[in-house]
Amino acid sequence: MKLSKKFSKLQNSRGSILVVCLVLAGLGTIGVAAWVSLLDARGHVAEQGIVATERLVRYRNSKIVAKDMAFRRRLIGADNARSVTLANDMGFAQLGASTNPLVETAATRTQKIGSQPFRAFSEELAVSVSDGDTAFNWNYQLKSANPMAYGDLLTIHNSIDAVFSSGEAPTVTGEVHVHGRAVLWPTSVQNNLSAIKAEEFYFPELSVSGMTLSHPAGGTPLAPQNFPVSPTSTGTVNTSLAGSATPIPADLHLQGYATLVSSVPSSLGGGVEQQNSYAHRLANIGDYASINATVYAYQGAVPKALGSGPDTIAASPADGSLITDINDTNISDTVLEQTLIDASPLSSDVMTALLNRTPALSLVNLLNVTNANLPLADDVNSLLNSEAYENTFPDGTQEIYNAGLGTYLISNGAGDFTLDLRDPLLPNLLLTNFTSLTIKGHPTSSSAEDDENLEPRLIVLNNDLNVKLQQINFQGFNDRRIVLAIANKNVLDNAGIIDEAGIPVTSPNARTVFQFSELDGTTISSPSWRMICELQGTIADWNLSNVQGVLTIKGGIRTDNSIHVSNTNTTRYLKLTQEDNLEDLAPFLIRHSWLEAFRVPLGN
């Protein structure tokens, strides 16, 4: 039977619909399968993302723990190898053993980046941190250097005195030109009338008040260079003091506090004495003379001269005949000179008889005898440097000294001390209970240049409780590298701000005056002193009343208290420049330390 064309077309349409439905069903099945596969893949991605996030959290936790351990334990002292595992296995850090970078004396690596681009001691600290599956090795660098070594020529630290009471905020007055960088830790530093003019300023704090910043050349306004920098430490600062009404907050070693000369005494709950202070640095060096002013300074005491020789030289069997020859006026000066030289070294009794001879031996003959007996004993030096003997040779005592007697400290018996930097045999010094001191240089800047290659010297003045240094007289010019470290502990140890005379430290009477003059105390023109000056508990008054022109300190000043430069004007001011010869000076300088981290190359 032949179907009609209309029925045939309808049958074909139904077949096409079926095909389409089958196609759609197939596509739907594929789509559902794809959607299910996509959901499964997304689930795996989410799962792996959680795993990756956990690993990242563990890794970052581990790095934070490692840095915290390095900052809190390694920058301020030696430590053994140790590891830390966080709860729930959320972090792991392992640090190798380390020494104390603060007390290292070497400058072994050149630091070319960051805020401290200079040679610094660098100790490698092996660090391993984990993300839970893989250990990553890092090489931390425990670095340390004195801030004045790389251009921080004026540094004002937070004062630990302020912890005990509401003392005055550090203040800078007068005129200070810093040809380097001024670093001001406290936000409360008052730069009165733009007293500090520096080429660069740095404030470790986030904000600062009361500051006007300007450049030494013309007073051009400046902005501070507060780029990111690692926290630094000058060493441990105790977290509390026994009996103190106001305990010291924790972790002051990372907040700009410093114990530059001496640490908090154990009698006030000081705990372990920190090694990064000048009093301890002298003990570590081991080669120094310790002088307590109370032994020589009382009124009416016998004048005393200290030198490189012994206290006295004992008598010998030949002394009787030698003294007889000295007193025999019939013997010529030339014959007596040769007799004494042939018998050298002479005892103190013989040298004393020679210096007391009447008539006095001629200056040339005396010079030859003294040169043959160097170093002279201290009792002989005391006589030679006494006022009575100066009257014997009014113009000759200095000439005898220049021959090399080796007298570096003279006490007049009435509390006045004179320290002579020109002595090549000058030792490192630990001075205690000094209330005044005269430091003598050269009469001219050109003669001072002869001392630029002498060995540098560390002079530490660390007074006992309630003894405050009142004044230092700097006479002449000095080109010998010295580190002058001064601590007035009457402020720190009294748990208050009253000095030994009951005068508040905010009073001008509580200041330590730094006076500059010629050797005879008269006005000096543009003096220059090569000196790194470290001050603790000391309000310094740099008095320029006897200065004509500019007072230049080549080295710098670091302090935890106020700086006053008095009697200044547009042509008379204090100028700080950088020391350029630090090679054999490094062992003397206390340091601050900081941390830098580097990844160990792959495969290590």
Secondary structure, 3 states (H helix, E strand, C coil): CCCCHHHHHHHHHHHHHHHHHHHHHHHHHHHHHHHHHHHHHHHHHHHHHHHHHHHHHHHHHHHHHHHHHHHHHHCCCCECCEEEECHHHCCEEEECCECCHHHCCCCCEECCCCCCCCEEEEEEEEEEEECCCCEEEEEEEEEEECHHHHCEEEEECECCHHHHCCCCCCEEECCEEEEEEEEECCCCCEEHHHCEEEEEEECCCCCCCCCCCECCCCCCECCCCCCCCCCCECCCCCCCCCCCCCCCCCCHHHCCECCCCCCCCHHHCCCCCCCCCHHHHHHHHCCEEEEEHHHCCCCCCCCEEEECCCCCCCCCCCHHHHHHHHHCCCCCHHHHHHHHHHCCCCCHHHHHHHHCCCCCCCHHHHHHHHHCCCCCCHHHHHHHCCHHHHHHCCCCHHHHHHCCCCEEEEECCCCCEEEECCCCCCCEEEEECCCEEEEECECCHHHHHHHCCCCCEEEEEECCCCCCCCEEEEECEEEEEEEEEEECHHHHHCCCCECCCCCECCCHHHCEEEEEECCCCCCEECCEEEEEEEEECCCEEEECCCEECCEEEEEEEEECCCEEEECCCCCCCEEEECCCCCCCCHHHCCCEEEEEEEECCCCC
